[in-house]
Amino acid sequence: MRGLIIASLAAAGLAAAFVNPGTSHQVSRRKTLGFGPMLPHAEYRTGPFDIAGSFLESKDDPYEVARRFVEHRMRDVSSKSTYSIRDDSYTDKATGVTHVYVRQSVYGVEVADANMNVNVKDGVIISYGDSFFRGAAPDVRSLLYDASSTDVHASHCEALSEEMDSRLDDYEESLAFESESSQVPLRKRNVLGHTSDLFEWNCAHVATPYKLAAIAGFASNDPNEVSGAAKAVLQFMAAATPDTSLSEDIQARPFAYLDAIQSMPESHFQGAGAGENYLAVHLENVPGAVAPVKTRMALVQVPQEDGEVSLELVWKFDVEMEDNWYEAAVTFASPHRIVSVVDWASDSPMPAPVEARAPVPKEPVHPAATYNVFPWGINDPESGNRSIQKENFDGLASPLGWHALPYANDPQSSSAVKQSGKVRNTTTTWGNNVFAHENWEGRNSWVHNYRPDAGPEMVFDFKYAPKETEREDALEEAKKYINATITQLFYTSNLVHDLYYRYGFDEVSGNFQQYNFGRGGKENDAVIANAQDGSGYNNANFMTPPDGQNGRCRMYLWNTATPYRDGDLEAGIVIHELSHGLSTRLTGGPANSGCLGWGEAGGMGEGWGDFLATTIRSTKEYSDFPMGAWAANRVNGIRNYPYSLNNTVNPSTYKTLDKPGYWGVHAIGEVWAQVLWVVSQRLIAKHGFVDSLFPPAPFENGTVPAGEFYRPQEFAADGAPKPLVPKHGNSLIVQLVLNGMKLQPCNPSFFDARDAIIAADEVLTGGENYCELWTGFAERGLGPDARVDGRTPWGGGIRTDDFSVPRVCKGANEPDVPDVPDTPDDGDDDDDDDDDGDNWPWN
């Protein structure tokens, strides 16, 4: 293995020259780690399933239905295993679906990657995802003292190394048959694609745990020694930091850093389930971290070579850094090896029902603000002009407007004022949903950063007229218009908040607000939005911690032209970034931010952002759209192809993911976005197009009129109102996509997300768009018999497109095909919902 890895390190250096053409606008990628076990027994099934009916007299309580279902699923697991319902479970007030998230524990310790989500409506289980551990519980002593014989990190890198060697061999072979034509350099750049970055970032420190463990006095497996957590986090930081000198110094002088780390252990008993407990520690002064590292003991599942799955005791870390926010699992036993890691930060680099209002504090409200901005629907400065727009907040989504929040939830207010129970009205870009400001220094401090003040009249009217300058003066020229930039970012971000709220991203489902108006969920997590962030160029990113912690959006300048182009002014980029918060909080539940880390799941996290941004800017007159074209100063934008119905303009199908250049999450994501774009056009062809995606404003009592936006309200037999159904294709697809996110499992595949959208339509419309949805998916290869064999952690594998549709959707003149199961196929022929073929244990 070592020989392969060393060889690939050399290859990675060679690949770097291939993939970095050295243009003046190229920016180095942000280092990010992402890998972990891929569980062969994980599954997602769509129903309906009425299994609960056989042993429940009443189905009125969806949580009881879910509990009985979980107990049925756990009937063969170890007696040492227990479960509890997570407190971020909720009932969607729009659809009536209860989303129940279940935690598994063994010996009272959480199994961090054992996720079960059960979706219940009217006493029936619509769908479920399940990755619970079903093996024999190991004895406690082996968990504490014996590390697994399987090194997840090393196995991941060995497989990646072999893939890179194979690609390079194929390339060298091809050179023997080709002359040195003008196309050869292009092939060099594409031969490894993003894989060389993946290898460099993730695999440079495979051996580091063993090096540190060999240092006298460093290795210790004493379960009573809390310093083990400090040793484990130190090993992780050596691998995670982008600062090579810091990494080397940690390895050279580990005890100097260990002595500086301070821990505050605290023994917890989880209220969610009897008998659950874990050791929680906050580690301070961790090198490379910008905040104390939240630490707890947990178990994770590790697939073995014989096909069995074992449990490994780990330290789970939440590590906030300047450019990353990691959720990592590192082995409890020495040597402290990384088992899994998810980066909550996501990039957009240049490439390569009827309800009354919740109670609102009775306070005077400021005058409605006005903003001189590019209006909603104008994607960028080349698409239209700025104009004066009113503070068009939604009364359901933002009852206090965009510039007010209770003192109790205000980070700038003193503790004395926080007790007043009053509401603070601001005249800056500071409110309940968004805190927008400059961040020229690129640091994590933000509370007292500069924000424009509109004065008592609330007029945000600032000049934007950048001039062409010499390149060395371009940055200062861009900074002159920071007031306009921050105003635009604040305006766009609030509209995204309000729009997504009306489609179901509300308090209980984990949205971003300082104050939740007594409507559930965890609060004090408004979006921190940095304009002209000084930590980089030609990019944007969003960090999504679990519900109750602030999301962080960082927008950058793009030095692709003079004057510099400001990403804050391209709505598509802002919408894309904010959509990371949406998809991360909705997938797997608001308290779990680790469900879209890598592979197809991570790619779809990017794809949903592109799709929603493109859908929001689209009009009744159909057009193809690129992503990031204005900021990048590239006609076709920052993706491989514009989003288009034309197969010549965008030929992407599911099998496109097999190409080497599609192993990164952004490339995977653009294929998913293209699939959704085609599906959306099928619904638009059937239902038409609505000019504004915003639902009608609510009445004074908080009820929502149907009007021309929704179909007429329908009622169930018992008189209860059914969910409101958007009348038009473009609004309907947005609703189905968001509802599908709530139904799908943690770490979904393309097949899981497809099936969840189809299930969402069954819930919302009774399945009336079943064939339109299947036809759209099939047009880009995601028909019922699509499959992937030998899927790899970085998105590789051999995929088979399927352009057919279920038999019920075929016309009379089309050839017959074998019956499709009532439950949409997941691409497997077996019983486990993982992809058939030579399953990789690492994802």
N, C-alpha and C positions, 0 to 999 in steps of 0.2 A: 504493500500500500504506500509506504513512504516513497518508494521510487516513482510511483505514478504521480504522487502529489508534487514531488520536487520537479518532475518533468513538466507538469502542468503549470507550476509557478513560472518556469521559463517560458512556457507557451503563452501564459497570461501577459508576460512582458511583451512578447512578440505581438499578441493580439491587441495590446494597447495602441501600438503603432497603426494597426489595421483600422481600428474603430474611431480613432481621433484624427481627423484630417487636418486639424490645426488651423481652422479658420479663425479669423479675428473675433468672431462672436461666440466661439465655443466656450462653454463654462464647464468646469469640472463637476462631475456628479457628486451629490451628497452621499457620503458613505452611509450605508444602511445594512443591518443584518436582518436575516429572515429565513428561518428553517425550523423544522421540528418533525416529530413522528407523524406519519400518516397512518391512521388506524384502519386496518383491513376490515374490521367488523362494523365500522360506522355506517349508518343507513339513514335514508330519508324516504318516507312513504306518504303518498297522498291517498285519501280514503274516498268516501267516508267509512269510518270504522265504528260499529255499534257494539263493540265488545263489552263495553261497560253495562249495556242493557241486560246482560245475563245475570248480573249480581247486584244491580242497583234498583231499589224500588222507586227512587226519585232521581230525576236528572236535572233538577232545578239549580243545583250548585255545581258550576263547571269545575271548581277546584276539587270537589269530591269525585267528579267523573275522572279528572286527571289523576288523582291519587290512586283510585282503584286501577286505572290503566297502568300506572307505573308499577304498582304492586304486582299486577299480572305479568308485566315484562320482567320483573326482578325475581320471579318465583324460583329460578334456578341459580341465583347468585349466592356467593358466600354469606354465611350468617354474620360475618364480621362487617358486612356492607350495609349501610343505611342510606336513606335519602331524605331530602328536605326540599320544600317549595321555596324558591328564592323570592325575596321581598320585592324584586323588580317585575314580577309577574303582574299582568294587568288585563283589563277588558277594554277593547277598542270600542269607544262609545259610538263610532260611526257604523261599524259592521256588526257589532255584537259578538265578535269573536274574542274569546278569552285566551290569551297567550300565556301559557304556564311554563316557567323555566325551572328545571329540577337539578339539584346538586347531589352528587354522590359522595359519600365518605366511606373510608375503610379505617377501622380502628379510631373513628372520630376525626380523622384527618381528611380534608377535602381532596378529591381526585380532580385536579384542576382541569384536565382535558376530557373529563367524563361529562358530557353535556346531553341533556334531554330536553327538548321543547315539544310541548303537546298543545295543539290548537283545537279548542272546543267551541262549538256553537250549537245551541238548542239541545244540549245533552249528548251530542254526537261528536266524535273526534274527526276533524277534517283532515289532519295530517300530523305527522310527528317526525322528529329526528332523534336519533339515539346513538350515542357512542359510549355508553356505560361499560365499565370494566366487568367482565363476566368470568374471569379466571379465579383460581384459588388464591386466597389471601396469603401472602408470605408471612413467616413468623416475624415478630417485631425485631428480634435481634438482627436478622439478616437485612431488614430495612435500614437499621441504624448504622451497621458496620460494613455492609458489603455493597459495593457499587456494582451495577449491572455489568455483565461481561460484554454487553453491546454498547459501543461508543457511538451514540447517535450522530454526534458532530463529525467524527472521523468517517463514518459510513456515508454520510451525506457528501462529504468532500471527495471520498474515493469514487463514488458514482459520478459525480460531476467531473472529476479528473478524467475518468475513462471516456466520458462523452466528449470532452474537449479534445483528447488525444485522437479519438475516432474522427472527429470533424477535421482536424488538422491533417490526418492521414489522407482523408478523402480529398482535401484541397491539394496536397502535394502530388497525389496521383493525377489529379486533373491537369496539373501543370505540364505533365509529360506529353499531353495530347493537344496543348494549346500554345500558340505563339504569344509573345509578349504584346498583346493588343491593348488598346485603350481601355478595354473593359476589365482587364485583370486587376488593377488596383481596387476597383469597386468590389470585386469578389473577395479580395483580401479583407476589406473593411467589414464585409458581411459574414465572413466564414464563422466567426464565433459570436458575433452580435454582442448582446449584453452579458453573455455568460462569463466573459473574462472579468467583468466587474464583480459579478456574483462570487466568482472564485476568489478574487483578490480580497474582497471584503469579509467573506464568511469563512475562508479556509486558511488565512495566514497564521492563525493561532491555534490550530488543532493540537499542536504539541505543547503549548504553553502550560496547561494544567499539570502535565507530567514533569516539566522543568521546575515549576514552583514546588511541586510535591517532593522533589528530590532535595530541596534545600533543607538543611538540618533545622528541625524545630517548626517547620511550616506546616507539615502534614499532621493532622490530628482528626480522629474520628470519635472523639469524646462527645456523646450526645448532650452532656451537661455543659459543654463549652460554647457559650453564645458567640465567642469570637470566630467560630466556624463560619458564621454568616459573613463576617468581615473578610475572611480569607476567600470565601466564594465570590463575593462581589468584587473583590480586588482582581481576581482572575478574570471575571467578566469584563471589567473596565479595561484591562490590558488588551482584550480583543475588540472592544466596542469603540474605544476612543479613536477619532481620526488623527489625533496628535501622535505621530510616530515617536517623538522624543519622550512623551509622557509614558507611552506603552513600554518603551525600552527601560525607562527609569523604574517603573513599577516592578519589572522583572529583575532588575539589578538590585533594587533596594526595597524589597517588599515589606520588611519590618518597620522601616521608617514611615510608610503609609499606614500600616496596621496600627502603629502606636497613635497616629493622629485620628483614626476613625473612632468615633464614640457611638455607643449603642444604648438604646433605651428599650429594653425588653418589656413586654407586657403580655400577660396570659389572658386570652379572651375565651369566652364561651359564646358561640353564635346563638342568637335568639331564634334563628330560622329553624333549628332542629335540635331536639334533645340529644345530648351526648356529643355534639360537635364542638371541637375545640381546636385551637392551633396557637402556636407561638408566634406572636407578632413583634417585630423589632423595627425601630427607626434608626437607620445608620446615618450619622452626620460626618461631614468632612471626607466624603468619598471623592477621590480624585477624578476630575472630569464631569462630576455631577453638579448641577446648579441648585439642587434642593435635596433635603434628606431623602434617602432611599427607603421607600416602604418595603418591608421584608416580612415574609411569613413562610412557615413550613407548609408543604403540600406534597401530594403524590402525583405522579404523571405515569402514563402508560407507555411502555417501550416494546414495540414488536421485536421478536427474536427471529433468528434465522430458521428455526424449525416451524415457524408459523404461529407459535404461541405468543401471547402478550403478557408481559410481566409489569409489576409496579416498581417504580423508583422513587425514593424519598428525595425531595429537592427543596432548595430555597427558591421561593418566588420573589422576584425583585421588580419594583416599578422605579425605573431609573430615568429621571429627567435630565437631559443634557442640552447644550446650546442648540443643536440641530436635530436631535432625536429624542424620542420618549419611548423607552423600551419596557416591554413586559417580558421578562426572561426567567427561565427555569434552569438552575445550576445544581448539580448533584450535591446532596447533603454530605455524602461520603467523599473523602479525598481519594484520588485527585478530583478537584472540583471542575467537572466537565459541563459544557453547555448542552442541555437537552433540547430546549426550544427557545426561540426568541421571536417576538413580533414587535415591529416598530409602529407605534401609534401615529407617527408622522408620515404623511403621504405627499408626494411631489407632483408638480406639473412642469418638468424640465423641458427645455428646448431639446429635441433629440439630436437627437437621434429620435250626524242625525239631528234631530231637533232637541235643543237643550237651552236652558236659561243661562245667562251670563253668570260667571263666577263673581263672588263679591269683590268689589274694588274699594280701596280706602277712599273715604270721602274727603278729597282735597281739591283745591282749585287747580285747574290744569292750565299750563302755559298756552299762549296763542299757537295755533297750528304753524309749524315751521314751513319755510319755503327753501328750496335748494336750486341752485343753478347747476344742472347736471345733464349728462346724457340720459334721456328718459329710459325707463324700463322698455325693453324691446329694441333699443339702439345698442348694438353690441360693442361698438368701439368708435373712435373719432372718424374713421373712414366711412362708417355706416350712416352717419347723420350728425346733427348739430345739438349743442346743448340748448336747454330751455329751462324756464322756471317751473318747477314741479312742487306740488304741495305735499305736506306730510300725510301721505295717503295710507295711514295705518289701518289695519283691520281691527274692528271692535271686538272680535272674538279672540284673535291671536295676540293683540297688543292693547288690552283695555286701558292702559295708562298712556298710550302713545309711545313714541320712540325716544323721548327725552326726559322720562321720569321713572323713578324707582323708589321704593321705600328706603328710608334712612337705614333701617335694620339690615338691608341687603347691599348697602353702598360701601364699596371698599375704601372710598375716600373719607367716610364719615367717622367721627370719633365715637368711642364706646358710649359716651354719655348721650349723644344725639341718637344713636342707634336705638335707645330705649324709648324714644319719644312716640313711636307709633305713627309718625307722619311720613309724608311723601316728599321727596326732593325733586324739584323741577330744575333741570339744567338748561343752559344755553350753549352747550358744546356738544360734541359728538360722543356723548356719554349717556347711556340709557339702560333699560331693563334687558334688552336683547343683545346689544353690541356696545363695546368700548373701542372706538376707532381713534387712532393717533399715529404720529410719525414714530419711526424707530430707526433713525439714521445710524445709530451706533450698533445696531444689530444685536442688542442685548436682551436679556429676559425681563429686566425691569420695565414696567409699563404704566403703573398707576399714575405717576406724575409726568408722563410724557406730554409733549405739546399737542394741543387740540385747538382748532379754530373756535372762536367765540362769536356767536351770531347776535349777541346783544338782546335786549328785552323784546325786540320785535321779531326775533327768531328768523332773521334773513341770512341764509348761508349763500351769499352771492359773491364769489371770488373769481378773479381773473384766471384764465387759462389760455396763454398765447406763447408757448415756448418757441424760441428762435433757433435756427441752425447756427451752431458754433463750432469752433475747433474741438476735437475730441477731448482734449484735456480740460475744457471748460463745460463739457456737456452735463456733468453731474451737478455742478452749481446751478446751471440753467434749469435743470429739472426740479431742484429743491425750491426754486422761487415760487413754484405753484403748488406747494404742499397743502395749502388750505383747500384748493379745489380737489386735490387728490383724496384727502381724508374725507371730505364731504361726499364724494362719489362712492367711496368704499362704504361709508356709513349708510348711505341711501340704498345701495344695491343689497347690502347684507341684511338690512331690516326688511326689505321686500321679500327676499328669499326666506327669511324667518316666517313672515306672515303667510306666504304662499304655501310653504311646506306644512305649516300648522293646519291650514284649511284642508289639506289632503291627508291629515292624520298624524303628523309628527308633532304631537302635543306633549304636555307635561309628563303624563304617565309613561309615554313611550320614549322619554329621554331627551326632549329638546333642550335648547340652550337658553336659559333665562335666569336672571338673578332672583326674581320673585315669581312663584308659581300660582299665586292667587287662590291658594287652598285647593288646587285641582290635582294634587298628587305629584308623584315624582320627586326627585331631589333637585334643590335649587342652588343658587349661588354659582351658576356655571354659564353666564353669558359669554359670547364669543369675544375674545381679545383679538382685535384686528389691527395688525401692523401695516401701515402704509410706507412705501419706499424703505422697506427693511434693508438695513445696511449689511446684512450677513451674506449677501450674494447678489448675483444678477441672473437674468434670463430663467426665472423659475418662479414657483409659488409653492407653498405647502400648508398643510393643515394637520394639527395634532388633536387626536380625539381620545382623551382619557374617559374612564367610566362616568356615568351620570353623577352629577354633583361636583365635578371639577371642570374648570373653564376650558373650553376648546380654544385653540390658538391658530389663527390664520395669519400667515406671513406673505405679503405681496411684495414683489421686487420690481425694480427698474430693469428694462431690457436694453442693452447697449448694442442693439442690432441696427440702429440708424442714428443719425443726428438730426434733430434733437432726440435724446433718449426717449424711448417709448415706455409708458408707465402701465404696468400690469393692472394697477387699480382701476384703470379706465376701460379695460376690456372685460365686459360683464361675464362673458363665457368662462374666463379663467376664474373669476371670483365665485361664480355659481358652481363650477367644478370643485373648487376647494371646499366650499361650504357643504357640498353634497357628500364629501367624505364623512363629515359628522353625522349626516342623515343615515347613510348606509351602515356605518359602524354601529351606531346606537340601535338601529332597528334590527340588525342581524344578530341573533343570539341573545337579545335582551339588553336593556340599557346599562346593566352593570358589568357586561362582558365586552371589552374592547379588543379582544384577541381573536375574533372570528374571521377577519379578512386580511390575514397576514401575508400570504404568499400564494403562488400557483394560480389556479383559476379563480379561487376566492379573492385573492388580492387583486387580480386583474379586473374582476367585475367591480371591485371598489373604485377603480379608475373609470371603467366603462359607464357605470351609472352616472358619474359626474359629467362625462362627455355627452351622453344621451340627453340628460335633463337640460344641460346648457343649450344644446342644439334645438331641442323641442321648444324651449322658452323663446328663442330668437326667431323661430320659424313663423311664416305667415301663410295666409290662405293660398297665395301663389307659390306653388312648390319650387324649392331651390335646393341644390346641393350646398353643404356647408363644411368648411374646414374648421379645425380647432386652433386657436391661438395665432391666426394668420397675421393680424395687425401687429401684435406685440413682437412676434418673431420676424416680421418683415419678410414673410414668405407666403406666396399666393396659396400654396396648398397646406399651410399651417405646420404644426409640430407633429402631426401623425403621418403615417405612411400614405394614407389616402384621405380625401374628403369623405364625408358621409353622404352616400348617394344610393339611389335605386338602380343606377346604371352599373351593370357588372363590369363594364370596361373601365369606368371611373374608379369603382371600388369593387375588386373581385373577391373580397374576403369571404371565406366560409369557415366552418368549424375546423376543417383540416388545415387551414392556413396556420393554425397554432403549431403545427409540426416544424415549421421553418425555423432555422437557428435565430433569425432576427426577432422571433416572437416569443423568446423565453423570458422577457422582462414583463412586469405587471402592466406597464403602459401599453405595450404592443398587444398583450392578451386582452386588455381592456378595450382597445379600439375595435377588436373583432366582436366583442360582446355588445358594444355600443352600436356597431353597424347592424347586428342582428336585431336589436331592439328598434332601430330606426326603420328597418324593413317591416317589422311587425306593426309598428305604429301606423305606417302608411296603409296597411290592410284595414285597420280600424277606422282610419280617416275616410277611406274609400267607402266604407259601409255606413258610417255615422256622420260624416261631415266634419267641418272644422270650426272652432270657435275662436274669435279674434283675441280674447283675453282669457288666460288660464285662471284668473282670479274668480272664485265663486262670488255670488252677489252678497252685498253687505247685509249683516243680520238686522232684524227688526230691533226695536228698543228692548223687547223682552228676551232677546237673544236667539229667537227662532230664525231659521234660515229659509228664505223664500225660494221656491223652485225656479220660477221665472223661466227664462230661456236657457238657463245653464244646466239645470237638473231636469230629469224626467219628473212627471207628476208624482207626488208622494203616494206610495203604496203601503198597505197595511196587512199584517198577518191576520190569521183567523181570529186570534184573541184580541185584535184591535191595536196591537203594538205596531209602531211605525217601522217599516223596513228601511234599510240603508238607502240614503239618497244616491242615485246613479247619475253620474255625469252624462249629458246627452250627446256629446260630440266625441269624435275619435281621439283627438289630441288630448283632451282633458281626461278621457276614460283611460288611456294608456298610462298617464301619469298616476292616476289612482291605482290601477292594477299593479304597476311597478312598485309603488310604496307598500301596498297591501301584501304583495308577494315577498318583499323584504321581511315583513313581520312573520310570515309563515315559514320561510325557509330555515334550514338548520344552521348551526355554527359550522364554519368552513364549507360552504356550499360549492358544488361543482356547477358547470353550465347546465347540466341536466337537472340538478336540484332547483336552480333558480327558474329555469323554464317551467318545470312542473308546478312550482309555487305560484307563478303568474297565472297559469291555467286554473289552478285551484282557487286563486283569488277571484277569478271571473266567475267560477261556479258559486262562490259565496255571494258575490255582489249582484250578478245578473241571472243566476240559475244556469250558467254555462251557455248562454246564447251566442257567445263569440268563440266557442270551442274550435270550430273549424277555421275561422279567420286567424286565430292565434297559431294553431298548428301549421297552417299554410305559410304564415310569415316565418316561423322558426324553420320550417323545412326548406324554404327558399334559400337559406344560407347554411344548409347542411345539418340542421338540428332536428331532423325528423325523428320518429319514434325508434328507429333502428340505428341511429348514430351511436358510435362507441369510441372508446380509446383503449388501446392496449399498451402496456408497459409505461404508464404515465410516470414521469420523473418529477423530482421535487421542484425543479425550476421551470416546469411547464412543458417539457418535452413529451415524447411518446409518439405512437402511431395512431392517428385518428382516422375514422371512416365516416365520411359524410353520408347522410341519408336525406334525400330530397323528396321522399314520399310522405304521405299524410295517413292518419288512421283511416280504416276502411269506411267508417261512417261519413267521412268527409270527401270521399271520391265520387266523381260524377258517374253517371250511368255508362258512359263510353270508355271510362278508364279501366285498365286491367286490374283484375282482382289481386289482392295480396293477402298474406296470412293475417288472421285477426290480431288486433293490437289489444293488450290487456286493458281492462277498465281503468286500472291505475296506470298513468303514463309511464312508459318504460324509462329506466334510469341509465340505459346503455349497457346493462349487464345481462347475463343469462343466469346468474347465480342468485344466491339468497342474501347477499351482504351489502348491496348498494355501493360497493367500491368498484372501480373500473376493472374489468376482466383483463386477463393477460398476466404478464409477469409484474405483479403489483410491487411498486417500490414501497418499502416501509418508511421512507423519509420524504416529507413534503415541505 
